[in-house]
Amino acid sequence: MPGFEQSSVYQEFLAERDEILRLKWLESEKMGEDIGFEKALMTWIRCHRDDWREARRKEERFVLMG
């Protein structure tokens, strides 16, 4: 039986976390200092999450339709 690491919910969490960490790195580079995970998370939620999730849904539908 596969562990939770194989669940689609966990995989989606990891993908979302990677995007937040990418934003944290990019914004920290722009600011010249570490902006912190919480600020990156809140910025990502406000500015990027909805579009990211919609793109993921479209990609899933495309893959499923073959």
Secondary structure as UniProt FT lines:
FT   HELIX           4..6
FT   HELIX           8..31
FT   HELIX           37..47
FT   HELIX           49..65
//
